[in-house]
Each structure stands twice: as structure tokens, then as C-alpha cells.
Amino acid sequence: MRTLYEAEVTSFIASGKTGEKQLWRRDPVSSKQLYLIAQICRLEGVANPNFAKKGNAFDWLYARGGNPRYLNRPAPLPLELS
């Protein structure tokens, strides 16, 4: 799943449709973006930036690795058996 997600994001960025002048960037933040932002803020222990526009939310999410579902999980701690 992570590979498909990364391919989709990479394709979107390579398409040139992420530029500052793209009209979608001015649209209101989507409910999916709000959810992902809230999840990342919870995981990182940071305040919610409360973006109004989709473009700002996209940039913020992208800078933090995108959907937290696909973030690399830390290795499990070794169990010490006595």
C-alpha cells in the first residue's frame, strides 16, 4: 500500500499540478485533509495549524510524510525474558 500511495503522490507532483497558481490550492481544506492533519498533530504532539486552504494543507501534509497510515513504524522493542 505504501508503494501505491507514494506513486500516486509522486505522479501528482510530477504532473506540475501542485504549483502556487493552481486553482485547487485556493479551495477550502477537505474533510480528509482535516482528519489527516489532526492525526499527525496528535502523533507529533503539536498544535493544529488550522489551514483554510487546500494548498497550504497539502504542503503541510507532504512535508510531514503524508498519510500517517503509511509512515514507517518503529521496530518493536526486544522482549527480555528472565
NORBELWO-V703358 format. One record per helix or strand of 3 or more residues. SS is the DSSP state (2 for helix, 1 for strand). FROM is the first residue (numbers start at 1). LEN is the number of residues. Records with the same first field share a line. If there is no record, write none. Layout:
SS=FROM-LEN, FROM-LEN
This chain:
2=2-13, 23-4, 31-14, 54-10, 68-3
